[in-house]
Amino acid sequence: MINLASRDIGHHLGRFLFTGIGLGLLIGVTLTMAGVYRGMVADGNAVIDASGADLWVVQKDTLGPWAEPSSIRDDVYRTLAALPGVAEVANVAYLTMQVQAAGQDLRVMLAGVEPGALGEPARIVAGRPLIRSHYEAVADEKAGLQLGETVRIRRHDYTVVGLVRRATSSSGDPMLFIPLKDAQEVQFLKDNDSLLAERARTRANPELNRPGVPGLLDALLASQTVSRNVNAVLVRVAPGYPAAEVKADIGRWKHLTAWTRADMEEILVAKLIATSARQIGMFLVILAIVSAAIVAFIIYTMTLNKQREIAVLKLIGARDRSIAAMILQQALALGVIGFVVGKSAATLWAPFFPRHVLLETGDAVRGLALTLVVCALASVLAIRAALRVDPADAIGG
C-alpha cells in the first residue's frame, strides 16, 4: 500500500524539507519566547540568591527594593540587629541608571553593598571582590567590561576589580556593585548647583535665624550635604529561627515592611514580570495559531495534489481509516521535522540574544507534544477532503 508521507518525501523532497524548515523556525521562535520568560524568572531569582538574605526590610507599605522606590535611614540596621533571631544585617542601595564606559553609555543596575557583608557579589569568575570603601566596582561579565577598566558614574571614576557571573536584574540589565557609601552619594546626594540653591533658601528662612535657636541653621546645612538613606536592609535569620516571626516583629515594632524570600519571589513573578509574561503568552498563542494554519494549508494542498493516488487506494479497497491514518502520519512527520529544526535553531541563536534565554527540557517536551497536537488538528481539513474523493476519479484521469 502506498504511503503518502513516504511518497511526498521521495518525490517532493525539496518542498517537504522547506516546509519543515519554515515550520521549524516558527517553533524555534516559540521555544525562544518561552526561554525568555524562564530567563526573566531566573535573573530575578539570581538577584535574590546573590544577596544571601532571608529578609528584605524596606520602607513601610512598599514592595522594594526592586519593585518600588524605598528609602529608609541607614542607621535602622542597628535596631534590627538587636531583634531576637537576627544573625546578620547589612544596608544596601539599588539604582538602575546609565553609566559611561569606554565613551559609551551602558545601562546597569547599580548595587551599593558593604564589602564583606550581605549583598556582596557572588560567583566571582575573575579578579577579586570589593575591599575598599570607595571607587571600586565589580561587574557582571555580560556588561562587557574588563578588569582594570574605568567606569564613569556621576562625578567619579570607578575601577573594575572583579567580574561576576549571573548577576542581572529581572529586566536583564547587568549589575554593577560598588561600595555602599559611593552608591548613597550617587543615588541621594544632590549636585553642587542644587546644594547651593537649597542652602541659599535655608539661609533666607527667617525662622532659622532667630536668636533662640542657635546652631540650628548650621545643623540643617550639614544635613543637606550628607545623605543617610538606603533602599533596604538585608537580614539573615539565625539557623532554626522562623523567618516569619522576625518579619512580624519588624512590622509590629519598627514600622517597616519586611519581605521573606518566598515573598520576594512572588513579587518578582506577580508584579515585576507579570505584564511581560502576559505579552509572551499572547505571542505564544499567536504563533501556535499561525503554525496550525501553515500546517493545515500545506497538508491540505499536498492532499489535493494526490487526489488520484487517494482514488486509486479507494478503488482497490483501502478503508477510510487507513487513508486518514496516512494523512495524519504525513502531518506528524512534518511536525517532527519542524520541531527538530526549531529546537536546533533556538539552541543556536539563544546565546546571541541580548538577555538570558533559558531553554528547559520540560518546555521542549511540552513544545513537542503541542506541535504534534497542532499538526494532528491541522490535518483534519485534509482528511475530510481526502475522504470526499470519488474512487471513479482513478479511472476518469
C-alpha positions as CSV (number, residue, x, y, z in Angstrom):
1,M,0.0,0.0,0.0
2,I,1.2,3.4,-0.9
3,N,2.5,5.5,2.0
4,L,1.6,9.2,1.3
5,A,4.2,10.6,3.6
6,S,7.0,8.5,2.1
7,R,5.7,9.4,-1.4
8,D,5.9,13.1,-0.7
9,I,9.3,12.9,0.9
10,G,10.6,10.9,-2.1
11,H,9.0,12.8,-4.9
12,H,8.9,16.3,-3.4
13,L,11.8,16.3,-1.1
14,G,12.7,19.9,-1.5
15,R,9.2,21.2,-0.9
16,F,8.7,18.9,2.1
17,L,12.0,20.0,3.7
18,F,11.5,23.7,3.1
19,T,8.0,23.4,4.6
20,G,9.5,21.6,7.7
21,I,12.2,24.3,8.0
22,G,9.6,27.1,7.8
23,L,7.5,25.5,10.4
24,G,10.7,24.8,12.4
25,L,11.6,28.5,12.5
26,L,8.2,29.3,14.0
27,I,8.6,26.6,16.6
28,G,12.1,27.9,17.3
29,V,10.7,31.4,18.0
30,T,8.0,29.8,20.2
31,L,10.7,28.0,22.3
32,T,12.8,31.1,22.4
33,M,9.9,33.2,23.8
34,A,9.3,30.6,26.5
35,G,13.0,30.7,27.2
36,V,13.0,34.5,27.5
37,Y,10.3,34.2,30.2
38,R,12.2,31.5,32.0
39,G,15.3,33.6,31.8
40,M,13.5,36.6,33.3
41,V,12.4,34.5,36.3
42,A,15.9,33.0,36.6
43,D,17.5,36.5,36.5
44,G,15.2,37.7,39.3
45,N,15.9,34.6,41.4
46,A,19.7,35.1,40.8
47,V,19.5,38.6,42.3
48,I,17.6,37.2,45.3
49,D,20.0,34.3,45.8
50,A,23.1,36.5,45.3
51,S,22.1,38.8,48.3
52,G,22.2,35.8,50.7
53,A,19.4,37.3,52.8
54,D,16.4,35.8,54.4
55,L,14.5,39.0,54.8
56,W,14.4,42.3,53.0
57,V,13.4,45.3,55.2
58,V,12.1,48.3,53.2
59,Q,10.1,51.4,53.6
60,K,6.7,50.8,55.1
61,D,4.0,49.6,52.7
62,T,6.3,49.4,49.7
63,L,7.4,46.4,47.6
64,G,11.0,47.5,47.3
65,P,13.9,47.4,46.8
66,W,13.4,46.3,43.1
67,A,9.6,46.7,42.6
68,E,9.1,50.2,44.1
69,P,11.2,53.1,45.4
70,S,12.2,52.6,49.0
71,S,14.1,54.9,51.3
72,I,15.0,54.3,54.9
73,R,17.6,55.8,57.3
74,D,20.9,54.0,57.2
75,D,21.0,53.7,61.0
76,V,17.9,51.4,61.1
77,Y,20.1,48.3,60.9
78,R,21.3,48.8,64.4
79,T,17.8,48.4,65.9
80,L,17.2,45.4,63.6
81,A,20.3,43.7,64.7
82,A,19.0,43.7,68.3
83,L,15.8,41.8,67.4
84,P,15.6,38.1,68.5
85,G,16.5,35.7,65.8
86,V,18.6,38.2,63.7
87,A,22.1,36.8,62.9
88,E,23.4,39.5,60.5
89,V,22.2,42.7,58.9
90,A,23.6,44.9,56.1
91,N,22.5,48.1,54.3
92,V,22.1,48.0,50.5
93,A,21.2,50.6,47.8
94,Y,19.9,49.8,44.3
95,L,19.6,52.1,41.3
96,T,19.1,51.4,37.6
97,M,21.0,54.0,35.6
98,Q,23.2,54.8,32.7
99,V,27.0,54.8,33.2
100,Q,29.9,55.7,31.0
101,A,32.4,53.1,29.9
102,A,34.9,53.5,27.0
103,G,33.0,56.5,25.8
104,Q,29.7,54.6,25.5
105,D,26.5,54.5,27.6
106,L,25.9,51.3,29.5
107,R,22.6,50.6,31.3
108,V,23.2,48.8,34.6
109,M,21.6,48.1,37.9
110,L,23.9,49.8,40.4
111,A,24.2,47.9,43.7
112,G,25.7,49.6,46.7
113,V,27.0,47.0,49.2
114,E,29.3,46.9,52.2
115,P,32.4,44.9,51.4
116,G,32.4,41.5,53.2
117,A,28.7,41.8,54.2
118,L,25.4,40.5,53.0
119,G,24.6,41.5,49.4
120,E,28.2,41.5,48.2
121,P,28.7,39.9,44.7
122,A,28.8,36.2,44.4
123,R,30.2,33.8,41.8
124,I,33.2,36.0,41.1
125,V,34.9,34.5,38.0
126,A,37.8,36.9,37.6
127,G,39.6,39.4,39.8
128,R,38.6,40.0,43.4
129,P,35.7,41.3,45.5
130,L,35.3,44.8,46.8
131,I,37.8,45.6,49.7
132,R,38.0,49.3,49.6
133,S,35.3,51.8,50.7
134,H,35.5,54.0,47.6
135,Y,35.8,53.9,43.8
136,E,36.0,50.2,43.1
137,A,33.5,48.1,41.1
138,V,32.6,44.5,40.4
139,A,30.6,44.0,37.2
140,D,28.6,41.2,35.7
141,E,30.5,39.7,32.8
142,K,27.7,40.4,30.4
143,A,28.3,44.2,30.9
144,G,31.3,43.7,28.6
145,L,33.7,45.4,31.0
146,Q,37.3,44.2,31.6
147,L,39.4,44.0,34.7
148,G,41.1,47.4,35.2
149,E,38.7,49.3,33.0
150,T,37.4,52.6,34.2
151,V,33.6,53.3,34.6
152,R,32.3,56.8,35.0
153,I,29.4,57.1,37.5
154,R,28.1,60.6,38.0
155,R,31.2,62.7,39.1
156,H,33.7,59.9,39.8
157,D,35.6,57.1,38.1
158,Y,35.5,53.5,39.3
159,T,38.0,50.8,38.5
160,V,36.6,47.3,37.7
161,V,38.4,45.0,40.1
162,G,36.3,41.9,39.6
163,L,33.9,40.1,37.3
164,V,30.8,38.2,38.5
165,R,28.6,35.7,36.6
166,R,24.8,35.6,36.6
167,A,24.2,38.9,38.4
168,T,21.5,40.7,36.4
169,S,18.2,42.4,37.3
170,S,14.8,41.0,36.4
171,S,14.8,43.3,33.4
172,G,18.1,41.8,32.1
173,D,20.4,44.7,33.0
174,P,23.8,43.6,34.2
175,M,24.6,44.6,37.8
176,L,27.5,46.8,38.8
177,F,28.5,46.5,42.5
178,I,30.2,49.5,44.2
179,P,30.8,50.4,47.9
180,L,27.7,51.4,49.8
181,K,28.9,54.9,50.6
182,D,29.5,55.6,46.9
183,A,26.1,54.3,46.0
184,Q,24.4,56.5,48.6
185,E,26.2,59.5,47.1
186,V,25.2,58.5,43.6
187,Q,21.5,58.0,44.5
188,F,20.8,60.5,47.2
189,L,23.4,63.3,47.1
190,K,22.4,66.3,45.1
191,D,24.6,68.1,42.6
192,N,26.6,71.2,43.6
193,D,24.2,73.7,42.0
194,S,21.2,72.2,43.8
195,L,23.0,72.2,47.1
196,L,24.0,75.9,46.7
197,A,20.4,76.8,45.8
198,E,19.0,74.9,48.7
199,R,21.5,76.3,51.2
200,A,20.6,79.8,50.0
201,R,16.9,79.2,50.6
202,T,17.7,77.8,54.0
203,R,19.8,80.8,55.0
204,A,17.0,83.1,53.8
205,N,14.4,81.4,56.1
206,P,13.8,83.9,58.9
207,E,12.6,81.2,61.3
208,L,16.0,79.6,61.3
209,N,17.9,82.8,62.1
210,R,16.1,83.6,65.3
211,P,18.4,84.2,68.4
212,G,16.5,81.5,70.3
213,V,17.7,78.6,68.1
214,P,21.5,78.8,67.9
215,G,23.2,76.2,65.8
216,L,20.0,75.0,64.1
217,L,20.9,76.7,60.8
218,D,24.4,75.0,60.7
219,A,22.9,71.6,61.5
220,L,20.4,71.9,58.7
221,L,23.1,73.0,56.2
222,A,25.2,70.0,57.2
223,S,22.3,67.6,56.8
224,Q,21.7,68.8,53.3
225,T,25.2,67.8,52.3
226,V,25.4,64.2,53.6
227,S,22.8,61.6,52.7
228,R,21.9,59.0,55.3
229,N,19.4,56.8,53.4
230,V,19.5,53.3,51.9
231,N,16.9,51.4,49.9
232,A,16.8,48.3,52.1
233,V,18.3,46.4,54.9
234,L,19.2,42.7,54.3
235,V,18.6,40.4,57.2
236,R,20.0,36.9,57.8
237,V,18.0,34.9,60.3
238,A,19.7,32.7,62.8
239,P,19.5,29.0,62.0
240,G,16.4,27.3,63.3
241,Y,14.6,30.6,64.0
242,P,11.4,31.2,62.0
243,A,11.8,34.0,59.5
244,A,8.1,34.7,59.7
245,E,8.5,35.7,63.4
246,V,11.2,38.1,62.7
247,K,9.1,39.6,59.9
248,A,6.2,40.0,62.2
249,D,8.4,41.7,64.9
250,I,9.8,44.1,62.3
251,G,6.3,45.1,61.1
252,R,4.9,45.4,64.7
253,W,7.7,47.3,66.4
254,K,9.8,49.0,63.7
255,H,7.1,50.4,61.5
256,L,8.8,49.0,58.4
257,T,7.9,46.3,55.9
258,A,9.8,43.0,55.8
259,W,9.6,40.5,52.9
260,T,10.7,36.9,53.1
261,R,12.5,35.1,50.2
262,A,9.1,33.5,49.2
263,D,7.5,37.0,49.3
264,M,10.2,38.4,47.0
265,E,9.9,35.5,44.5
266,E,6.1,36.1,44.5
267,I,6.6,39.9,44.0
268,L,9.0,39.1,41.2
269,V,6.6,36.9,39.2
270,A,3.3,38.7,40.1
271,K,4.5,42.3,40.0
272,L,7.7,42.8,38.1
273,I,7.3,40.5,35.1
274,A,3.6,39.9,35.1
275,T,3.0,42.2,32.1
276,S,5.9,40.7,30.2
277,A,4.6,37.2,31.0
278,R,1.2,38.1,29.5
279,Q,2.8,39.6,26.4
280,I,4.8,36.4,25.9
281,G,1.7,34.3,26.5
282,M,-0.1,36.2,23.8
283,F,2.8,35.8,21.4
284,L,2.8,32.0,22.1
285,V,-0.9,31.8,21.3
286,I,-0.5,33.7,18.1
287,L,2.5,31.6,17.0
288,A,0.5,28.4,17.7
289,I,-2.4,29.6,15.6
290,V,-0.1,30.7,12.8
291,S,1.7,27.3,12.9
292,A,-1.6,25.4,12.8
293,A,-2.7,27.5,9.8
294,I,0.5,26.8,7.9
295,V,0.4,23.1,8.6
296,A,-3.3,22.9,7.6
297,F,-2.7,24.7,4.4
298,I,0.4,22.7,3.4
299,I,-1.2,19.3,4.3
300,Y,-4.4,20.3,2.5
301,T,-2.5,21.4,-0.6
302,M,-0.5,18.2,-0.6
303,T,-3.6,16.1,-0.2
304,L,-5.3,17.9,-3.2
305,N,-2.3,17.1,-5.3
306,K,-2.7,13.4,-4.5
307,Q,-6.4,13.0,-5.3
308,R,-5.7,10.5,-8.0
309,E,-3.5,8.3,-5.7
310,I,-6.2,8.5,-3.0
311,A,-8.8,7.5,-5.5
312,V,-6.7,4.5,-6.6
313,L,-6.4,3.5,-2.9
314,K,-10.2,3.6,-2.5
315,L,-10.7,1.7,-5.8
316,I,-8.5,-1.2,-4.6
317,G,-10.4,-1.4,-1.3
318,A,-8.5,0.8,1.1
319,R,-10.5,1.9,4.1
320,D,-11.2,5.5,5.0
321,R,-9.4,4.8,8.3
322,S,-6.2,3.8,6.5
323,I,-6.3,6.9,4.3
324,A,-6.9,9.1,7.3
325,A,-4.0,7.5,9.2
326,M,-1.6,8.1,6.3
327,I,-2.5,11.8,6.0
328,L,-2.1,12.1,9.8
329,Q,1.3,10.4,9.5
330,Q,2.3,12.9,6.9
331,A,1.3,15.8,9.2
332,L,3.0,14.3,12.2
333,A,6.2,13.7,10.2
334,L,6.1,17.4,9.2
335,G,5.7,18.3,12.8
336,V,8.6,16.2,13.9
337,I,10.9,17.7,11.3
338,G,9.7,21.2,12.2
339,F,10.4,20.6,15.9
340,V,13.9,19.2,15.3
341,V,14.7,22.3,13.2
342,G,13.1,24.6,15.7
343,K,14.8,23.2,18.8
344,S,18.2,23.3,16.9
345,A,17.6,26.9,15.8
346,A,16.6,28.0,19.3
347,T,19.7,26.4,20.8
348,L,21.9,28.1,18.3
349,W,20.6,31.6,18.5
350,A,19.8,31.7,22.2
351,P,23.4,32.7,23.3
352,F,23.3,35.8,20.9
353,F,20.1,37.3,22.5
354,P,20.7,40.5,24.5
355,R,19.2,38.9,27.6
356,H,19.3,35.5,29.2
357,V,17.3,32.8,27.4
358,L,16.8,29.6,29.5
359,L,15.8,26.6,27.4
360,E,14.4,24.0,29.8
361,T,14.0,20.3,28.9
362,G,10.4,20.4,30.3
363,D,9.5,23.2,27.9
364,A,11.0,21.3,25.0
365,V,8.9,18.2,25.8
366,R,5.8,20.3,26.1
367,G,6.6,22.0,22.9
368,L,7.0,18.7,21.1
369,A,3.6,17.5,22.5
370,L,1.9,20.8,21.5
371,T,3.5,20.6,18.0
372,L,2.1,17.1,17.4
373,V,-1.3,18.1,18.7
374,V,-1.4,21.1,16.5
375,C,-0.3,19.1,13.4
376,A,-2.9,16.4,14.2
377,L,-5.7,19.0,14.4
378,A,-4.4,20.8,11.3
379,S,-4.7,17.5,9.3
380,V,-8.4,17.3,9.9
381,L,-9.3,19.5,7.0
382,A,-7.1,17.5,4.6
383,I,-8.5,14.2,5.9
384,R,-12.1,15.5,5.2
385,A,-11.0,16.4,1.7
386,A,-9.4,13.0,1.1
387,L,-12.5,11.1,2.3
388,R,-14.7,13.0,-0.2
389,V,-12.5,11.8,-3.1
390,D,-14.6,9.7,-5.5
391,P,-12.9,6.3,-6.4
392,A,-14.1,6.9,-10.0
393,D,-11.5,9.7,-10.3
394,A,-8.9,7.0,-10.6
395,I,-10.4,5.8,-13.9
396,G,-11.6,9.1,-15.2
397,G,-8.0,10.5,-15.3
